Amino acid sequence: MTKKIKYKFADLVDRLSVLQLKQIENTKQSIKFEKTISLLLKEINSTYLNKNNIYFDSRFVRLLVILTQINTYIWLLRDEIANSNKSLNKNMKISHQLNALRNIAKNELTQILSNKDKSAIRTNTNKEDLKGWVFSLINAK
């Protein structure tokens, strides 16, 4: 028996962003990633875009860009951590803080879609003393 898991829009877009990064970095598995990306796109289209009349305003687009930027930087930090023990604690802390920003962006996307399901809201949003990452759209809170 196979149970189909329903993912939230923000999680699907987040996963899409990460898979795009993996595809760029690992060209040998590009076709495998493309298949998964296609499945994600089908899920986004069938579950969210075709049924919900989502209006893509500038805020929505900006949140998608923010999510992609954060994922890219986290990915670069993970590469640095894997390749060198230099600044390990610092890089781990920044990665954790960026995950908090990432969750804030995902929460904003979830709210745009008027998702009333409280389980969709990410609770790890403590940015601590993260400096240099100013997104007026999500830092105002």
Order of alpha helices (4+ residues) and beta strands (2+ residues): alpha-alpha-alpha-alpha-alpha
